[in-house]
Amino acid sequence: MKEAFQAALKENPYDKTTHYAYADWLEENGFDEEAAVQRAWTEERQKEAEAFMVEYASVLSGYDDAD
């Protein structure tokens, strides 16, 4: 079931209903901390995280460990 929720969120990361249903399922199955993360999720936070990852990847791609 966890994999099904994760697949649905990968397909549509902005779906609030799936986030909240997933949080309920996580809590019912003993994953309280992960449930709290899902409940704290917002579309704005998702977009901030995506922007951070793009920026971080850009920094890493310019990294030269030969220095």
Steps between C-alpha positions, in 0.01 A plus 500: 500500500785738584644452153162581343481831688857584406431422134189717504694787657781460249245528220325800660708656780251785548200280590402606854244223539759231434745661742240502777379147428860381497560678832202319652625165371851570629370588844278191514805288417740649754684750280411802711795721402450440130127567545584837658715587198212418265258710705743794499529480121378795296522573130724797581740278696505250215595771252767636737648152537503448124671837447756415767578167334546665160734758652689234696543285188632805317757560773603135499535492122751784523699329777850399404670277754835534319556838672 
